[in-house]
């Protein structure tokens, strides 16, 4: 089950189809790993809420684009929670010359891959995770987000 909560209406103001976009990216990411039965929760919120989460759980008093909170092993096979900050995501998309919808789907995939155990602490880990993200996004018709000038 994929649960999507839109806490900040800026998301729906900017993208009227935000729910289906998020669902498609999350499901494609889960499907790429054969994790179709696992549950996740996605929160589309504002910068202040993500800043608070980042401060409380990561010790960083600043907003960020996406946060992932993997769940401990559980019989329900719930993977965890992902939170996305509208302001940060919208600014990044504009700065990178990308449609917000593409950037959102990239960050959803990125967050879900974290729930699935992937990370990017080392160059090798980053390369692996970016390759997985590229494959999921290509399946959604989104250009490579890591290639300069892609949109």
HELIX and SHEET records of a PDB file:
HELIX    1   1 UNK A   10  UNK A   14  1                                   5    
HELIX    2   2 UNK A   18  UNK A   32  1                                  15    
HELIX    3   3 UNK A   47  UNK A   58  1                                  12    
HELIX    4   4 UNK A   86  UNK A   96  1                                  11    
HELIX    5   5 UNK A  100  UNK A  115  1                                  16    
HELIX    6   6 UNK A  123  UNK A  139  1                                  17    
SHEET    1   A 4 UNK A   2  UNK A   6  0                                        
SHEET    2   A 4 UNK A  39  UNK A  45  1                                        
SHEET    3   A 4 UNK A  78  UNK A  85  1                                        
SHEET    4   A 4 UNK A  66  UNK A  70 -1                                        
END                                                                             
